[in-house]
Amino acid sequence: MEVTKATVKFTGGMRFVGTGDKSGQTNIMDAASEAGGENTGPRPMEVLLFGLGGCTGMDVVSILRKKRQQFTGLEMNIAGNRAPDNPKRFTAINIEYVVHGKGLETKAVADAIRLSEEKYCSARACFNCPVTSTFRIVED
């Protein structure tokens, strides 16, 4: 079994710094000033969406490369609906994939996204809410 670890340390106010064990990279998280923070980093729930986007994005890029698609960019616009009461978990998430390139095949893009969503994206598998998606291709 593979184990992934992270250390998250309180650094004052409402700021926390997370460090990944594999990369050694850090990420600052903070709250808004009205919540006692200084707005020096994203909120933890935003970080969850970043992880989802990064995970599925890496899958889609890898698959598009294997399919020899001439993509030049990928952007994911992710919107998460949250419950009104604590713990204010995500109740639904939508991902809009915007794939830029030349002569991209619609089927290849759709297949790459489907494979990420159904088979490869570990982050997506962690969410206990509906995650839907759409995509559009932007010709360069």
N, C-alpha and C positions, 0 to 999 in steps of 0.2 A: 504494500500500500504506500502510495506517495503521500507525503505530508508536506503541506505548505504552511509556513508560519509567518506571522507578522508581530511586531511589537508596536504598541500605541502608547505614547507618553504624553501626559498632561504637561503643558509648558506655561500655564498661566491664563488668567481670564477664562475664556471658554475654548482655548486653542489646544489642539492635540496634534502630535506629529507621529505619523505611522511610518514604519520602516519595514520593507519586505526582506525576508531572509534570503531569498534566492538572488534578487537583484541588488540589494543593499540600498536601493533608492528610497527616498522619503516623499511624503505627501503631507502637507499641512491641511488641517481641517479646522474651521472656526465657525462661530455663530455670528449673526447680525448684531449690531450694536444694541438694538432694542432687546436682545436676548442675552446681553452681558458679554458679547464678543466684540471683536475689533474688525470683523469682516476681512481677515487676512488670508482666507482660503475658502474652498468650497465647503458646503454643508455635507455631513456624512451621507445623507440620502442622495445627494448629487453624485457623490463618489460611487455609490452603488450603480447609478446609471452610467457613469464613465466606464466602470468595469464591464457592464453589459455591452456597451458600444465597442470597447476595445476588443473584447473577446470575440464577438460576432464579426467585427470588422477584420480581425486577423484571419479568421476562417475564410471570409468572402474574398479577401485579397489573395490568399493562398490558392483557393479554388479557381479564381479567375486567371491567375498565372498559369496553373496547370492546364486550363482550357485554352490557353494562348490568346486570351482576349486583350485587346489594346486599350486597357483602361489607364487613365491618367490621374484619377482622383476618386476618392470615396469619402462621403460625409454621411453621418447618421444623425438625424434629428430625432431625439428621443423625448417622449412626453410620458410622465408617470402620474396617474391619478392617485391621490392619497385619501385614505379614510379621514373623516372629520374628527374622530375621537382617537385618543391615545390607544394603541401605540402608533397611530397614523401611518400604518403600513401602506404599501402600494396595493391598490385594488385592481388596476389595469395599467398596462404599459403599451405604447405604440412606438414603433421604430419606422421612420421613413429613411430608406436608403437612397442616396442620390449618387449615382455612379456616372462619372465623367469618362469619356473616351472617344475613340474613333471606330466606327463600324461595329459597335458592340452588338452581340446577338442577344435579343431579349430572353430567349430560352436559357442561354448560358448564365445570364445574370440571375434569372429566377431560380435556376437549379442551384447556383452557388449559395443564394440566400436560404433556400429550403434545406440544403444539406447542413448549413450552419445551425439553423433553427432546430432541425429534427435530430441531428446526429452529433455534431461537434461542439457546440457552444456550452461549455461547462457553467458559465455564469447564468445563462438563460435557464438552465435546468434547476438552478437554486431558487428561482422566483416562484412563489406560491400564489400567482395571480395570472390572469390571461395576458399573454404577450402577443400582440398582433403586429403585422408589418405591411408596408407598401414599398414600392420602389419606383424610381423614375430614372431614365437614362438621359444624360445631357451630352449631346454630340459636340465634340470639340472642333 
